[in-house]
Amino acid sequence: MVLIFAYYFSATIATLLTCIPIKRNWNKKIPGKCINNLVFIYINAGANIVIDFLVVGLPLPVIAQLQRNRKEIIVGTITLAIP
C-alpha cells in the first residue's frame, strides 16, 4: 500500500508540475516551459502496468500453498479474477 500511495502521490505532483508556471497547463500563451507529455504518458502507463502486476501477484504464494488439487486452484483463481 505504501508503494501505491507513494507512486500515485508523486504522479499527481508530477502531473501538476508538467509545466512551469503551473498556469501554463491551461493557457499555452503564458511564457514558460513544459515537459514532453507523450513521454510522460508512456512512463506513467508503464508504471501503472508494473504496479498492477505486482498487486495481482501478491496472493499467488498463498494460493500455491493451498492443499487443493490443481483444478480447484485454477477454477478458484479464475472465479476470483472475474469482476
Steps between C-alpha positions, in 0.01 A plus 500: 500500500790733571639442150165576340445812712852628434470439127160668460599791722815561295310452173245761608772749590680428171176550306446837665857605428520396133511870417678777686320729585205274584252737329661408167325158521174675414618804305780431250536872429671552836879485461666204667621147451321163474632145491424263213150376590515192277808366679340578837182311402699192388709494819189543713318220313799268533526563873125433539533167317795392717314591820189316379702182440662533843160531668357206303802289592478565875262212585670244273739355765206448738288339228789270406517369858134401512444128541266467205543327169617703203154511335335653811772763529469597131117520514513700825758742364301559181180545703665764720646678197157557345374842614 
